[in-house]
Amino acid sequence: MEQRPPPRQQENPARRRAVLRVLAALLSVGVLLGTFAGWNLYRDLTSGINTSDVITGDNGLSAGGGGDPGTDVNILLVGVDSRTDAQGRPLSKQVLAQLRSGAEDGVLNTDTIIVLHVPADGGKATAISIPRDSYVDIPGYGRNKINSAYPAAAIEAANKLRQQDEDPTAVDRESHAAGGAQLIKTVERLTGIKINHYAELNLLGFYNLTNAIGGVQVCLNRSVKEPLSGANFPAGLQSVSGGAALAFVRQRHGLAQGDFSRIRRQQVFLAAVAHKILSAGTLTNPAKLRGLIDSAKESVTLDRGWDILGFARQASNIAGGNIEFVTIPTTGAANNSHGDVVTVDPAQVRAFVEQRTGAPVDAAPNDSSESDTAVTPSELTVDVRNGSGRSGLASKVAESLSDLGYRQGKVSNVEAQDNTSVHYPPGHSDAGDQVATVLGGVSTEEDSEVPAGNVRVYLAEGFSVAGIRSDTSSLSSSSSRASATSAPPPPPAPPITADGVPCVD
């Protein structure tokens, strides 16, 4: 008598939905790069993932921009040094200690900025890292390090929301959305491509993710012990998870190429996580799946309305390491009123992005970096506007600047300012940087209302005349100081893929 095979065991629908939900969430942050067969069965995959109205304008509808089937998709992946979870709830002191996050300084640092390009045909994806200290134009805020774009907008939004007596959790959530939207605008201006989707991962995500999957394999060229990040690793192949994984991706002090070495670590870390999740045993282990789901809910924020299922089908060819990690070209190093910065040529960056992705990019705008020239104090007229609430402060500042050789402009009172800043005319960030340095290193902002040959100082509460430099003999301009401290960019490094474990610094 012919024997029949035993009946096939039916899968648990709830478990299948849970599996799909975490796969989608982790893919969206550039971590899971695998197969997605059968995802059309699970339509409620994002029910537990935090979403945000961070995408504005026509980003999802632009030509070649991922708004319709058959078009390329550009995703901005951001790692945020946040002390709250994805829902805006403060992390406990115990959790912060485990994260080795240090003291709260009120600044939301974006230490990881990656543009993930997935072509329309589902071919090889490209992940393009942008150094956090890249000195770029930030729309509405002037020139600064690119990682200041997020906190500048977030702090401004938070101050306005607090004045409206908004709930603290709502303030945190909405200010994060404002920061993400500003970072998107800045990345678009630098790269020339439209960002269609946004995925943000916080400190807790790096910590919990690696714990949930049992650690990932990384390899170091030499042993390191660096107290600021907590990095303490031997040389060679090893597994990292939890706080050690966070230290691995955050360390930049004591590395051969500083932040560039850290970028390589972030790239190999993401590749290692992809490899681990795709390996046998991770997706079939209920405990690990539960951990992945909980990690995504606590630490991932996606733009609202993202069709993850549709994207997953398009990105299915990323499986097996069909992704390449690269870094934008840089032109050197400099030091100005914003500290140590990495200089970039926007036109060169756009050409690199177009070459690597095959996607058309917008022509480079007339960035202020292209027209900056050296200035001397006698060439600048400085207007001073007092928003500090202290009578006579603007006159004292104007007199001090006049003594240093600047032409004295108008002195007036304005409404209260959130922070002391220097506004400069388009194309003259060198002038703004110079005066900002003289005033003790205050912020700068491009302002079309400021005429050429002028800068405008806005004073806020807390500014002290004692902080003004006593002379300008060591100053010329941010441009000339930049060239004096320029360093050649690091040599191009070979791309990293999700196939194998390369050793890095």
Secondary structure, 3 states (H helix, E strand, C coil): CCCCCCCCCCCCHHHHHHHHHHHHHHHHCCCCCCCCCCHHHCCCCCCCCEEECCCCCCCCCCCCCCCCCCCCEEEEEEEEECCECCCCCECCHHHHHHHCCCCCCCCCEEEEEEEEEECCCCCCEEEEECCCCEEEEECCCEEEEHHHHHHHHHHHHHHHHHHCCCCHHHHHHHHHHHHHHHHHHHHHHHHCCCCCEEEEEEHHHHHHHHHHCCCEEEEECCCEEECCCCEEECCEEEEECHHHHHHHHHCCCCCCCCHHHHHHHHHHHHHHHHHHHHCCCCCCCHHHHHHHHHHHHHHEEEECCCCHHHHHHHCHHHCCCCEEEEECCCCEEEEECCEEEEECCHHHHHHHHHHHHCCCCCCCCCCHHHCCCCCCHHHCEEEEEECCCCCCHHHHHHHHHHHCCCEEEEEEECCCCCCCEEEECCCCHHHHHHHHHHCCCCEEEECCCCCCCEEEEEECCCCCHHHCCCCCCCCCCHHHHHHHCCCCCCCCCCCEECCCCCEEC
